[in-house]
């Protein structure tokens, strides 16, 4: 089981201690992009110089998108494959609601939380892993992963906090990843080798179904017979 917490400071923090930095691609190229857009506004629309600047801006935007996409692909592959975890637990982030924070909306868009989740779901299905998605109201950051005490006064600025009950110094993101791991363990019950969801978590077990169907196809190819029932004349 591996819990993965997504955030803006560090793009992803895993319960095993692995951290993935936020490349902040837009921030690195923002000054250059604004400069080109300002120059474009001063050119006559449809002129040769306007077309050249338009093409240069499009090329820079494509470069930003490719750098972001490459970083997300490498991170999600490392989480799903290199971690050797059979089950991965993530949180169902309310991305559309997060965009209402105008101070952070640009950084949230640059982080591409939706794309990260989409790629994790796709890679879990591809590599035969099970994905557990915690509800968006699950207090992963506010709950102490050691004793379970709930910190109602935690704000976005608090990156570390100390539990008054067990006196454990908690890193906000690592604590959230550990709570997601515990949620995943509680959400899954093993019965006769099958994984079944408990309570109301979203458990994506399509990978197991896909692997079973592929095994049936391979068995047909090896033995040279069809698993389907014979049709009556």
DAJO-V545168 format. One record per backbone hydrogen bond with DSSP energy under -1.0 kcal/mol. CO is the residue of the C=O (numbers start at 1). NH is the residue of the N-H. E is the energy in kcal/mol with one decimal. If there is no record, write none. Layout:
CO_NH_E ; CO_NH_E
//
This chain:
2_89_-2.9 ; 3_15_-2.1 ; 5_13_-2.3 ; 11_7_-1.1 ; 12_20_-2.7 ; 13_5_-2.7 ; 14_17_-1.7 ; 18_14_-3.0 ; 20_12_-1.5 ; 24_28_-1.5 ; 25_29_-1.2 ; 29_33_-2.2 ; 30_34_-2.6 ; 31_35_-2.1 ; 32_36_-2.1 ; 33_37_-2.3 ; 34_38_-2.3 ; 35_39_-2.0 ; 36_40_-2.3 ; 37_41_-1.7 ; 40_43_-1.2 ; 44_47_-2.1 ; 47_51_-2.1 ; 48_52_-2.2 ; 49_53_-2.3 ; 50_54_-2.2 ; 51_55_-2.2 ; 52_56_-2.1 ; 53_57_-2.6 ; 54_58_-2.1 ; 55_59_-2.1 ; 56_60_-2.1 ; 57_61_-2.5 ; 58_62_-2.0 ; 59_63_-2.0 ; 60_64_-2.3 ; 61_65_-2.2 ; 62_66_-2.4 ; 63_67_-2.4 ; 64_68_-2.2 ; 65_69_-2.5 ; 66_70_-2.5 ; 67_71_-2.1 ; 68_72_-2.2 ; 69_73_-2.4 ; 70_74_-2.3 ; 71_75_-2.1 ; 72_76_-2.8 ; 73_77_-2.1 ; 74_78_-1.9 ; 75_79_-2.3 ; 76_80_-2.5 ; 77_81_-2.7 ; 77_82_-1.0 ; 78_83_-1.1 ; 81_84_-1.2 ; 86_130_-2.4 ; 87_2_-1.8 ; 88_132_-3.0 ; 89_4_-2.6 ; 90_134_-3.1 ; 91_93_-1.4 ; 93_95_-1.6 ; 94_98_-1.9 ; 95_99_-1.4 ; 97_100_-1.2 ; 98_101_-1.5 ; 100_102_-1.2 ; 101_104_-1.1 ; 101_105_-1.5 ; 104_108_-2.7 ; 105_109_-2.3 ; 106_110_-1.8 ; 107_111_-1.8 ; 108_112_-1.3 ; 112_116_-2.0 ; 113_117_-2.3 ; 114_118_-2.5 ; 115_119_-2.5 ; 116_120_-2.2 ; 117_121_-2.6 ; 118_122_-2.3 ; 119_123_-2.8 ; 120_124_-2.4 ; 121_125_-1.9 ; 122_126_-2.2 ; 123_127_-2.8 ; 124_129_-2.9 ; 130_88_-2.5 ; 131_204_-3.3 ; 132_90_-2.4 ; 133_202_-1.7 ; 134_92_-2.2 ; 135_138_-2.0 ; 138_140_-2.1 ; 139_143_-1.0 ; 142_151_-3.0 ; 144_148_-1.4 ; 149_144_-2.8 ; 157_159_-1.1 ; 159_172_-3.0 ; 161_170_-3.4 ; 163_167_-1.5 ; 168_163_-2.3 ; 170_161_-2.1 ; 171_175_-3.0 ; 172_176_-1.7 ; 173_177_-2.1 ; 174_178_-2.2 ; 175_179_-2.0 ; 176_180_-2.1 ; 177_181_-2.0 ; 178_182_-2.2 ; 179_183_-2.4 ; 180_184_-2.3 ; 181_185_-2.0 ; 182_186_-2.1 ; 183_187_-2.0 ; 187_198_-1.9 ; 189_196_-1.5 ; 191_194_-1.5 ; 194_191_-2.0 ; 196_189_-1.9 ; 198_201_-1.3 ; 202_133_-3.0 ; 204_131_-1.6 ; 205_209_-1.3 ; 206_210_-2.7 ; 207_211_-2.5 ; 208_212_-2.1 ; 209_213_-2.1 ; 210_214_-2.2 ; 211_215_-2.1 ; 212_216_-1.7 ; 213_217_-1.9 ; 214_218_-2.3 ; 215_219_-2.1 ; 216_220_-1.8 ; 217_221_-2.0 ; 218_222_-2.1 ; 219_223_-2.4 ; 220_224_-1.7
//
